[in-house]
Amino acid sequence: MSAPADGSAHDRRPALPKVAIEPRDFAELRGWDEDDHAEAFRALRRSAVAAGRRPPKSRDINAEVLVAVLDRALSFPADLPADRARAFFEAEFRPFEISPNGGSGFFTGYYEPIVTGSRTRTPRFDEPLYRVPDDLVEFDPTDPPRGIDPALRFARKTESGLVPYYERREIQAGALAGRGLELVYLGDPVDTFFVHIQGSARIALTDGGTMRLTYAAKSGHPYTAIGRVLIDMGALARGRATMADIRAWLAENRDKAAAVMAKNRSFIFFREAPVGDPALGPVAAAKAPLTPGRSLAVDRLLHTFHSPVWVDTTLPSGGAFRRLMIAQDTGSAIVGPARGDIFFGSGENAGQVAGGMASAGRFVVLVPRHSRPPDGAWR
């Protein structure tokens, strides 16, 4: 099952493992010769446009040098042939493999659900997705309000001061009702929950239109994976907590589903965004539209957005997945130097792959040749 792609990494972080950072040659990257570098280059150019509007913060490399490489990418046409695209990556970057505890990376998947919804509440469509409330405020964790855990990062503004924001259980019970915050209504609480987990959705409206929602903010409470909750309850066996397994259990246990979903106290707020190119996903944390099979969510506190990453892992079907991807997103559970969440696209087929994705593999960051190598300051 996918980790949440909600645009932020929670600050209550586990201790990071010891990490080996080793230079590699492109010839050592299994599958490099067979990849479609032209497709990877198009994803990189989308990052270049986004970085021009909002330069990335330096994490593991020198972001200024990366931005210069991205600027050079814009001097080439978007339809650069595959051989020239490969030559660009090999000329501009050096591969460095990141191995935690001498082991491998770990990859999950996420996607953009496509669900039916209505802009108005009806007897069938009565599960709201909300815009950001005006009483939700972000605070400085180095100077948190009295009585609030600094790891929450968000709070609710009241006349008497800041208090923790409503959690999922309270919002499900109507804490935000009557405030005009509803963007759209879905017909199934399980669909609504999984839209929160994925952090975006494309809505097929009952009036015939299409609406796209993307992550805008969150309540601040920590994310809890309900797959783990169901395993602890004995409802699912270990190794049987894929998205399909979880959805099936929730559908078959409607009387218990709301209480289980409420165990994930985190709650996501959305904004409406243009659909643009229907072949692309939503604009994500790095402010670039996601490219199916080419956009990767990474730990935003460790890696620099827009960096190319070579991924060598295994799909749920058992097939190989060896591709050059671009770091364009993040997520609450994407924590660690060799942790990646692969964007598989929009709709049911993408969801089936993403929901079963949980594989070890190689995580190789491509670093600009004129940048310092990853210094592993987070080791």
HUNOR-V177892 format. One line per field, one symbol per residue. psi: psi as a letter, one per 30 degrees, with the letter a starting at -180 (. if undefined). burial: + if it has 9 or more other ideal C-beta (glycine too) atoms within 8 Angstrom, else -. Layout:
psi=???
burial=???
This chain:
psi=kklkigglkkfiklkklkkkjkklleffjkfefflifeeeeeeeeeeeeefeejklkkdfljeeeeeeeeeeeffllfhkleeeeeeeeeeflkkjkkjkhgbllkkallljkjlklkfkkleejgjkkklklfgkkkljffilkkgkkffefllkklfgaklklkleeeeefgfgkgggfkelklfkfeeeefeeefgllkkjkfgfakkkklkellfflkkkjfeeeeeefgeklkfhhleeeeeeeeefheffeeeeeffjfkkklllklkebjfflalkaeggkkkkkgfkkkljffelkkgkkkkkjaklffflkjjlklkjglalegiklfhkkjkjfakaeeeeeeefgkiklakjjkjkkfglklkfhfg.
burial=++++++++++--+--+--+++--+----+-++--+-++++++++++++++++---+--+++++-++++++++++-+---+---+++-++--+++++++++---+++++++++++++++---+--+++++++++--++-+-+--+---+-+++++++-----+++++++--++---+----+++++++-++++++++-++++++-+-----+++++++++++++++++++++----+----+++++++-+++-+---+--++++++++++++-+------+++-+++-+++++++++++++-++++++++++++++-----++++++++++++-++++++++++++++--++++++++-++++++++++--+-++-+-+-
